[in-house]
């Protein structure tokens, strides 16, 4: 089948003039020509970042629509809109305009729900993307800066989500604002001053909605756009990471070019994300503000819950003991400050310094463009799962009242279980996850040395039964063995041969201790000698591999042939 070059088509001939005019003045031709053939790996895990990107685009589109009718004012008015149950009630203009968007603007409620679902999906996809990057080691040199940008994007996304959640000024969002007011006031010494600075006076004041609105539609989206642009530019500069496999090295990228393959796939994926979000918005109700009513500082919504990504903070506050003391005129509310302010700061600090801490511990200064399978970094994977477990327990604690109500349980029992689980759960998760990773490493080594299970049971001349094994295909064996050998650092001597103390010995011994703990249980891949010896033993198998068909990959438990 022959194809006509684009420049020779009618469209190409018509576009040549304007394109040439722009190229003469901007000099974009070489840059576009270079990047239009950029290669993108073809693996489903890379779509997680794209979901976050396209969700952000949906947020921008729907947010622009909503901003046309929303009024960010806390001035009190009497509602006379079309929602009869609230006619005659005193409420803020912000809440009234949100009701108008929901009931009087054509498509307004659908846009509100698409916007809210996209926000939840944006944070969820970003979190999943960061977990993928963490568990595969994609943050290692030279991508530490991009990891820091990702941490900044994640923190801004949480703030942006909370700001948007608060704008309707309903009773639920007002309860969330009261919660944040408590967090700010818990900061020792300066908490009350910060509260007056943020709210323009004592809570709730009459400025916070307008301030959150400006931050929500201008400041934070601008920062997000800038960081996303920087993230994408570094992605283009450093190229994509990729999974190990035949033909894939630290110096190339195997995949599909930007045009025409990846651009078509990415464009189609945008419409899938948009369509899926629109379907959720059309059929699954979220944030029905008319059931909560306008915010009143003297009231609180029963069973109020924040958006899912902030639930862990509320859970940490709920399970924290009542640690509070007074020194002079100052009251120190550690029961709020530690689990909310300090814990969130600790989370983002640990995320930010992790790539540098791991690099210091392992002394790994090489560039990495090939990803690691999580099983091949057992300690890192176990630490990640332990962190997820801690997050999950706090998240459960954030809904302890709802759980107690729905399942008819004692709320104090749930709270104490979460208090214990927040310490015991991560430890158990760490131990179990590391053992699973090591077991999977052992299974990979066993497969490399002795081949895969064919599912064929043979009987030897002496009457014994055994399952025939066959060596892995070369490409699969290469993929399993394409990993670095762990290099455990040795602790230096504290003194040299002349008895002079080494001033750096304490730091280096500490580094060696961490290195030993990091690699302590890792299994090394088989050596060349071990592989050759195992291949020699294959000739003694009761059902030699050379008698199997070339396309044979074993049979399942039901006797059906399977493929690798």
C-alpha positions as CSV (number, residue, x, y, z in Angstrom):
1,X,0.0,0.0,0.0
2,X,1.5,3.3,-1.1
3,X,1.0,6.6,0.9
4,X,1.3,10.2,-0.3
5,X,3.7,12.4,1.7
6,X,1.9,15.1,3.6
7,X,3.7,17.9,1.7
8,X,2.3,16.6,-1.6
9,X,-1.3,16.5,-0.4
10,X,-3.7,19.4,-0.9
11,X,-3.7,20.1,2.8
12,X,0.1,20.1,2.9
13,X,0.4,22.4,-0.1
14,X,-2.1,24.9,1.4
15,X,-0.4,24.8,4.8
16,X,3.1,25.2,3.4
17,X,2.8,28.9,3.1
18,X,1.7,29.8,6.6
19,X,4.0,27.2,8.1
20,X,6.9,28.5,6.2
21,X,6.1,32.1,7.2
22,X,6.1,31.1,10.9
23,X,9.3,29.1,10.6
24,X,11.1,32.1,8.9
25,X,10.2,34.3,11.9
26,X,10.3,31.9,14.8
27,X,12.8,29.3,13.7
28,X,10.6,26.5,15.1
29,X,11.3,24.1,12.3
30,X,14.4,22.3,13.7
31,X,12.8,22.1,17.2
32,X,9.5,20.7,16.0
33,X,11.3,18.3,13.7
34,X,13.4,17.0,16.5
35,X,10.6,16.6,19.1
36,X,7.8,15.4,16.7
37,X,9.5,12.0,16.5
38,X,10.0,11.7,20.3
39,X,9.5,8.1,21.3
40,X,7.0,7.2,24.1
41,X,7.1,3.8,25.8
42,X,4.0,1.7,25.4
43,X,3.0,0.5,28.9
44,X,-0.2,1.0,30.7
45,X,1.5,2.4,33.9
46,X,2.5,5.5,32.0
47,X,-1.2,6.3,31.5
48,X,-1.6,7.2,35.2
49,X,0.2,10.5,34.7
50,X,-1.9,11.2,31.6
51,X,-5.1,10.7,33.6
52,X,-3.9,13.4,36.0
53,X,-3.0,15.7,33.1
54,X,-6.3,15.3,31.2
55,X,-8.3,15.6,34.5
56,X,-6.6,19.0,35.0
57,X,-7.6,20.0,31.5
58,X,-11.2,19.1,32.3
59,X,-11.0,21.1,35.5
60,X,-9.8,24.2,33.6
61,X,-12.7,23.9,31.1
62,X,-15.4,23.3,33.6
63,X,-14.0,25.8,36.0
64,X,-14.1,28.5,33.4
65,X,-17.8,27.7,32.8
66,X,-18.6,27.8,36.5
67,X,-16.7,31.1,37.1
68,X,-19.0,32.9,34.8
69,X,-21.9,32.6,37.2
70,X,-20.4,32.1,40.6
71,X,-20.3,35.1,43.0
72,X,-17.5,35.0,45.6
73,X,-19.2,37.2,48.2
74,X,-20.1,36.5,51.8
75,X,-22.7,39.3,51.8
76,X,-26.0,38.1,53.3
77,X,-29.0,38.1,51.0
78,X,-32.5,36.6,51.1
79,X,-32.8,33.7,48.7
80,X,-35.6,33.9,46.2
81,X,-34.4,31.4,43.6
82,X,-36.2,28.4,42.1
83,X,-35.3,25.9,44.9
84,X,-38.5,26.3,46.9
85,X,-37.3,24.6,50.2
86,X,-34.8,27.4,50.8
87,X,-36.9,30.4,49.6
88,X,-36.8,33.2,52.3
89,X,-33.6,31.9,54.0
90,X,-30.7,34.2,54.8
91,X,-27.5,33.0,53.0
92,X,-24.4,34.3,51.4
93,X,-24.3,35.4,47.8
94,X,-21.7,32.6,47.2
95,X,-24.2,29.9,48.3
96,X,-27.1,31.5,46.5
97,X,-25.1,31.7,43.2
98,X,-24.1,28.0,43.6
99,X,-27.8,27.1,44.0
100,X,-28.5,29.1,40.9
101,X,-25.8,27.3,38.9
102,X,-27.3,24.0,40.1
103,X,-31.0,24.7,39.4
104,X,-31.2,27.7,37.0
105,X,-28.3,27.5,34.6
106,X,-28.7,25.1,31.7
107,X,-26.1,22.3,32.3
108,X,-24.9,24.0,35.5
109,X,-25.4,21.0,37.8
110,X,-23.7,18.7,35.3
111,X,-20.7,21.0,35.1
112,X,-20.5,21.3,38.8
113,X,-20.5,17.5,39.2
114,X,-17.9,17.0,36.4
115,X,-15.7,19.6,38.0
116,X,-16.0,17.9,41.4
117,X,-15.4,14.4,40.1
118,X,-12.5,15.7,38.0
119,X,-10.9,17.2,41.1
120,X,-11.2,13.9,43.0
121,X,-9.8,12.0,39.9
122,X,-7.0,14.5,39.5
123,X,-5.7,13.9,43.0
124,X,-6.2,10.1,42.8
125,X,-4.4,9.8,39.5
126,X,-1.6,12.0,40.7
127,X,-1.2,9.9,43.8
128,X,-1.2,6.7,41.8
129,X,1.3,8.2,39.4
130,X,3.6,9.2,42.3
131,X,3.3,5.7,43.7
132,X,4.3,4.2,40.4
133,X,7.3,6.5,40.2
134,X,8.3,5.6,43.8
135,X,7.9,1.8,43.5
136,X,9.8,1.6,40.2
137,X,12.6,4.0,41.2
138,X,11.8,6.5,38.4
139,X,12.9,9.4,40.7
140,X,16.5,8.4,40.7
141,X,19.3,10.4,39.0
142,X,18.8,12.5,36.8
143,X,15.1,12.9,37.7
144,X,15.3,14.1,41.3
145,X,14.2,17.6,40.3
146,X,11.2,16.3,38.5
147,X,10.3,14.3,41.6
148,X,10.4,17.5,43.7
149,X,8.2,19.2,41.1
150,X,5.8,16.3,41.5
151,X,5.7,16.7,45.2
152,X,5.0,20.4,44.7
153,X,2.2,19.6,42.3
154,X,0.7,17.1,44.8
155,X,0.8,19.6,47.7
156,X,-0.8,22.4,45.5
157,X,-3.5,20.0,44.3
158,X,-4.5,19.3,47.9
159,X,-4.7,23.1,48.6
160,X,-6.6,23.7,45.4
161,X,-9.1,20.9,46.1
162,X,-9.7,22.3,49.6
163,X,-10.2,25.8,48.3
164,X,-12.7,24.7,45.7
165,X,-14.5,22.5,48.2
166,X,-15.0,25.6,50.4
167,X,-16.3,28.0,47.8
168,X,-20.1,27.0,47.9
169,X,-20.2,28.2,51.5
170,X,-22.6,25.5,52.5
171,X,-22.8,24.0,56.0
172,X,-20.5,21.1,55.0
173,X,-17.8,23.2,53.5
174,X,-18.1,25.7,56.3
175,X,-17.5,22.8,58.8
176,X,-14.3,22.1,56.8
177,X,-13.2,25.7,57.1
178,X,-13.8,25.6,60.8
179,X,-11.6,22.5,60.9
180,X,-8.8,24.4,59.1
181,X,-9.3,27.3,61.4
182,X,-8.6,25.0,64.3
183,X,-5.4,23.7,62.6
184,X,-4.1,27.3,62.1
185,X,-4.9,28.3,65.7
186,X,-3.1,25.2,67.0
187,X,0.2,26.5,65.7
188,X,2.1,27.6,68.9
189,X,2.6,31.3,69.6
190,X,1.6,32.6,66.1
191,X,-1.6,30.6,65.5
192,X,-4.1,33.3,66.5
193,X,-2.2,36.0,64.4
194,X,-2.2,33.7,61.4
195,X,-5.9,33.1,61.8
196,X,-6.6,36.9,61.7
197,X,-4.3,37.2,58.7
198,X,-6.0,34.4,56.7
199,X,-9.6,35.1,57.6
200,X,-9.3,38.9,57.9
201,X,-10.4,38.8,61.5
202,X,-12.0,36.3,63.8
203,X,-13.5,33.2,62.1
204,X,-15.4,33.2,59.8
205,X,-15.0,36.8,58.9
206,X,-16.3,38.2,55.6
207,X,-13.3,37.8,53.3
208,X,-12.3,34.2,53.3
209,X,-14.5,33.1,50.4
210,X,-13.3,35.9,48.1
211,X,-9.7,35.1,49.1
212,X,-10.1,31.4,48.4
213,X,-11.8,32.2,45.1
214,X,-8.8,34.3,43.9
215,X,-6.4,31.5,45.0
216,X,-8.6,28.9,43.4
217,X,-9.0,30.4,40.0
218,X,-5.8,32.5,39.6
219,X,-2.9,31.8,42.0
220,X,-2.9,28.1,42.4
221,X,-3.9,27.2,38.8
222,X,-1.1,29.5,37.6
223,X,1.4,27.7,39.8
224,X,0.1,24.3,38.7
225,X,0.4,25.3,35.0
226,X,3.9,26.5,35.5
227,X,5.0,23.3,37.4
228,X,3.2,21.1,34.9
229,X,5.1,22.9,32.0
230,X,8.4,22.4,33.9
231,X,7.5,18.8,34.6
232,X,6.8,18.2,30.9
233,X,9.9,20.0,29.7
234,X,12.1,17.9,32.0
235,X,10.3,14.8,30.8
236,X,11.3,15.8,27.2
237,X,14.8,16.6,28.2
238,X,15.5,13.5,30.2
239,X,13.4,11.2,28.0
240,X,11.0,8.6,29.3
241,X,12.0,5.8,31.6
242,X,11.2,2.3,30.4
243,X,10.9,-1.2,31.7
244,X,13.8,-3.6,31.2
245,X,13.7,-5.8,28.2
246,X,15.5,-6.9,25.0
247,X,16.8,-3.9,23.1
248,X,16.2,-1.5,26.0
249,X,19.2,0.1,27.5
250,X,20.1,3.1,29.7
251,X,20.8,5.1,26.5
252,X,17.7,4.6,24.3
253,X,13.9,4.6,24.5
254,X,11.9,1.9,22.8
255,X,8.3,2.8,21.9
256,X,6.1,4.7,19.5
257,X,6.8,8.2,18.0
258,X,4.8,11.3,18.9
259,X,3.3,11.5,15.5
260,X,1.2,9.8,14.3
261,X,0.9,7.1,16.9
262,X,1.2,8.6,20.3
263,X,-0.7,11.9,19.5
264,X,-3.7,9.8,18.3
265,X,-3.6,7.6,21.4
266,X,-3.2,10.6,23.8
267,X,-6.0,12.5,22.1
268,X,-8.3,9.5,22.2
269,X,-7.4,9.0,25.9
270,X,-8.4,12.6,26.7
271,X,-11.9,11.9,25.4
272,X,-12.0,8.7,27.3
273,X,-11.1,10.5,30.6
274,X,-13.6,13.3,29.8
275,X,-16.3,10.9,28.9
276,X,-15.8,8.7,31.9
277,X,-15.9,11.7,34.2
278,X,-19.0,13.0,32.5
279,X,-20.7,9.7,33.0
280,X,-19.9,9.7,36.7
281,X,-21.2,13.2,36.9
282,X,-24.4,12.3,35.1
283,X,-25.3,9.2,37.2
284,X,-23.4,9.5,40.5
285,X,-24.4,12.5,42.7
286,X,-21.6,14.3,44.5
287,X,-21.7,17.3,46.9
288,X,-25.5,18.0,46.9
289,X,-25.1,21.4,48.7
290,X,-28.9,21.9,48.8
291,X,-29.2,19.1,51.4
292,X,-26.8,20.8,53.8
293,X,-28.1,24.4,53.8
294,X,-26.1,27.7,54.1
295,X,-23.3,27.9,56.5
296,X,-24.0,29.0,60.0
297,X,-21.0,29.2,62.5
298,X,-23.3,28.0,65.3
299,X,-24.2,24.8,63.5
300,X,-22.4,21.7,62.2
301,X,-23.3,19.0,59.7
302,X,-23.9,15.6,61.3
303,X,-21.5,13.0,59.9
304,X,-19.5,15.6,58.0
305,X,-16.6,14.2,55.9
306,X,-14.0,16.1,53.8
307,X,-13.1,15.0,50.3
308,X,-11.4,11.6,50.4
309,X,-7.8,13.0,49.9
310,X,-8.0,15.0,53.1
311,X,-9.8,12.4,55.2
312,X,-6.5,11.0,56.6
313,X,-5.7,14.3,58.3
314,X,-9.0,14.4,60.0
315,X,-8.5,10.8,61.0
316,X,-5.1,11.5,62.5
317,X,-6.7,14.3,64.6
318,X,-9.5,12.0,65.8
319,X,-7.2,9.3,67.1
320,X,-4.8,11.7,68.7
321,X,-5.0,11.7,72.6
322,X,-6.0,15.0,74.2
323,X,-2.5,16.4,74.7
324,X,-2.9,20.0,75.7
325,X,-1.2,22.3,78.2
326,X,-0.9,25.9,79.1
327,X,2.2,28.0,79.8
328,X,1.3,31.5,80.9
329,X,-1.2,33.0,78.5
330,X,-0.4,30.5,75.8
331,X,-2.3,27.2,75.2
332,X,-0.5,24.5,73.3
333,X,-2.9,22.2,71.5
334,X,-0.6,19.4,70.6
335,X,-3.7,17.2,70.0
336,X,-4.3,19.2,66.8
337,X,-0.9,20.6,65.9
338,X,1.0,17.2,65.9
339,X,-1.5,15.1,63.8
340,X,-2.4,17.8,61.4
341,X,0.1,20.6,60.9
342,X,3.2,18.6,61.9
343,X,2.2,15.4,60.3
344,X,1.4,17.0,56.9
345,X,4.7,18.9,57.0
346,X,6.6,15.6,57.8
347,X,4.8,13.8,54.9
348,X,6.0,16.3,52.3
349,X,9.4,16.6,53.8
350,X,10.0,12.9,53.7
351,X,8.7,12.7,50.1
352,X,11.0,15.6,49.1
353,X,14.2,14.2,50.6
354,X,13.7,10.5,49.8
355,X,15.6,10.5,46.4
356,X,18.6,12.2,48.0
357,X,18.4,10.0,51.1
358,X,18.4,6.8,49.1
359,X,21.2,8.0,46.9
360,X,23.3,8.9,50.0
361,X,22.6,5.4,51.6
362,X,23.3,3.4,48.4
363,X,26.0,5.8,47.0
364,X,24.5,5.2,43.6
365,X,25.6,8.1,41.4
366,X,24.8,6.4,38.1
367,X,22.1,7.7,35.7
368,X,19.0,5.4,35.6
369,X,16.6,5.3,32.7
370,X,15.5,1.7,33.2
371,X,12.8,1.1,35.8
372,X,13.1,-1.4,38.7
373,X,10.5,-4.0,39.3
374,X,9.2,-3.4,42.9
375,X,10.2,-6.9,43.9
376,X,13.9,-6.0,43.1
377,X,13.9,-3.2,45.7
378,X,12.3,-5.0,48.7
379,X,13.1,-2.5,51.4
380,X,11.9,0.5,49.4
381,X,8.7,-1.4,48.3
382,X,8.1,-2.4,51.9
383,X,8.6,1.2,53.2
384,X,6.1,2.4,50.5
385,X,3.5,-0.1,51.5
386,X,4.0,0.7,55.2
387,X,3.3,4.4,54.4
388,X,0.2,3.4,52.5
389,X,-1.0,1.4,55.5
390,X,-0.4,4.3,57.8
391,X,-2.4,6.5,55.4
392,X,-5.2,3.9,55.2
393,X,-5.6,3.5,58.9
394,X,-5.8,7.3,59.4
395,X,-8.3,7.4,56.5
396,X,-10.5,4.8,58.3
397,X,-10.2,6.8,61.5
398,X,-11.5,9.9,59.7
399,X,-14.8,8.1,59.2
400,X,-15.0,6.4,62.6
401,X,-18.4,7.9,63.3
402,X,-19.9,6.8,60.0
403,X,-18.5,3.3,60.4
404,X,-19.9,3.1,63.9
405,X,-23.3,4.2,62.7
406,X,-23.6,2.1,59.6
407,X,-22.2,-1.1,61.2
408,X,-23.7,-0.6,64.7
409,X,-20.2,-0.6,66.3
410,X,-18.7,1.1,69.3
411,X,-17.0,4.3,68.2
412,X,-14.5,4.1,71.0
413,X,-13.5,0.6,70.0
414,X,-12.9,1.8,66.4
415,X,-10.9,4.7,67.7
416,X,-8.7,2.5,69.9
417,X,-8.2,0.0,67.1
418,X,-7.1,2.8,64.8
419,X,-4.8,4.1,67.5
420,X,-3.1,0.8,67.8
421,X,-3.2,0.0,64.1
422,X,-1.5,3.3,63.1
423,X,1.6,1.9,64.8
424,X,1.3,-1.8,64.4
425,X,-0.2,-1.9,60.9
426,X,2.8,-0.3,59.1
427,X,5.3,-2.6,60.8
428,X,3.3,-5.7,59.8
429,X,2.9,-4.4,56.3
430,X,6.6,-3.7,56.0
431,X,7.6,-7.2,57.2
432,X,5.0,-9.0,55.0
433,X,5.7,-6.9,51.9
434,X,9.5,-7.4,52.1
435,X,9.0,-11.2,52.6
436,X,6.7,-11.2,49.5
437,X,9.3,-9.3,47.4
438,X,12.1,-11.7,48.5
439,X,9.9,-14.7,47.7
440,X,9.2,-13.3,44.2
441,X,13.0,-12.7,43.8
442,X,13.5,-16.3,44.8
443,X,10.9,-17.4,42.3
444,X,12.5,-15.4,39.5
445,X,15.9,-17.0,40.2
446,X,14.4,-20.4,40.3
447,X,12.7,-19.8,36.9
448,X,16.0,-18.5,35.4
449,X,17.9,-21.6,36.6
450,X,15.4,-24.3,36.2
451,X,12.9,-23.0,33.6
452,X,9.2,-22.6,33.7
453,X,6.6,-25.2,34.7
454,X,5.2,-26.8,31.6
455,X,2.3,-28.5,33.2
456,X,3.4,-31.8,31.7
457,X,3.6,-34.7,34.3
458,X,6.0,-37.4,33.2
459,X,6.8,-40.8,34.8
460,X,10.4,-41.9,35.0
461,X,11.5,-45.6,34.4
462,X,11.6,-46.2,38.2
463,X,8.0,-45.1,38.6
464,X,8.5,-41.6,40.0
465,X,6.3,-38.7,38.7
466,X,7.7,-35.2,38.0
467,X,6.7,-32.1,36.2
468,X,8.7,-31.3,33.2
469,X,10.4,-27.8,33.1
470,X,11.6,-25.9,30.0
471,X,14.1,-23.0,29.8
472,X,12.7,-19.5,29.4
473,X,12.8,-17.9,26.0
474,X,15.9,-15.7,25.7
475,X,14.0,-12.4,25.8
476,X,12.1,-13.3,29.0
477,X,15.3,-14.6,30.6
478,X,17.0,-11.3,29.7
479,X,14.2,-9.3,31.2
480,X,14.3,-11.2,34.5
481,X,18.1,-10.9,34.8
482,X,18.4,-7.3,33.7
483,X,19.0,-5.7,37.1
484,X,21.9,-4.4,39.1
485,X,23.6,-6.5,41.7
486,X,23.1,-4.9,45.2
487,X,26.3,-3.2,46.5
488,X,26.4,-3.2,50.3
489,X,28.8,-0.5,51.5
490,X,31.6,-1.6,53.9
491,X,32.1,0.3,57.1
492,X,35.6,2.0,57.2
493,X,38.1,1.6,59.9
494,X,37.9,4.2,62.7
495,X,41.7,4.6,62.7
496,X,44.4,4.3,60.1
497,X,47.6,2.2,60.4
498,X,49.2,5.0,62.4
499,X,46.4,5.3,64.9
500,X,45.1,8.5,63.5
501,X,41.3,8.8,63.8
502,X,39.4,9.1,60.6
503,X,37.2,12.2,61.0
504,X,34.6,10.9,58.5
505,X,34.4,7.4,60.0
506,X,31.3,8.0,62.0
507,X,29.3,9.3,59.1
508,X,30.6,6.5,56.8
509,X,29.8,3.8,59.3
510,X,26.3,5.2,59.7
511,X,26.0,5.1,55.9
512,X,27.3,1.6,55.8
513,X,24.7,0.6,58.5
514,X,21.8,2.0,56.5
515,X,23.2,0.4,53.3
516,X,23.3,-3.0,55.0
517,X,19.7,-2.6,56.2
518,X,18.6,-1.4,52.8
519,X,20.1,-4.4,51.0
520,X,20.1,-6.9,53.9
521,X,17.7,-9.4,52.6
522,X,18.0,-8.8,48.8
523,X,18.6,-11.9,46.7
524,X,21.3,-11.5,44.0
525,X,20.5,-12.7,40.5
526,X,22.2,-16.0,39.4
527,X,25.7,-15.9,38.1
528,X,26.8,-17.0,34.7
529,X,28.3,-20.1,36.1
530,X,25.1,-21.0,37.9
531,X,23.0,-20.5,34.8
532,X,25.4,-22.7,32.7
533,X,25.4,-25.4,35.3
534,X,21.5,-25.4,35.4
535,X,21.4,-25.6,31.6
536,X,23.7,-28.6,31.7
537,X,21.3,-30.4,34.1
538,X,18.3,-29.7,31.7
539,X,19.7,-32.5,29.5
540,X,18.9,-35.0,32.2
541,X,15.3,-34.0,32.5
542,X,12.8,-36.9,31.9
543,X,11.1,-34.8,29.2
544,X,13.9,-32.8,27.4
545,X,13.0,-29.3,26.4
546,X,14.2,-29.9,22.8
547,X,11.3,-32.3,22.3
548,X,8.7,-29.6,23.0
549,X,7.2,-27.6,20.1
550,X,8.8,-24.2,19.5
551,X,5.7,-22.2,20.3
552,X,4.9,-24.3,23.4
553,X,4.6,-22.3,26.7
554,X,3.1,-24.9,29.0
555,X,-0.4,-25.8,29.9
556,X,-2.7,-24.4,32.6
557,X,-4.3,-26.4,35.4
558,X,-7.2,-27.3,33.1
559,X,-4.9,-28.6,30.4
560,X,-5.3,-25.6,28.1
561,X,-2.1,-24.3,26.4
562,X,-1.0,-20.9,27.6
563,X,1.4,-18.2,26.4
564,X,4.0,-16.3,28.3
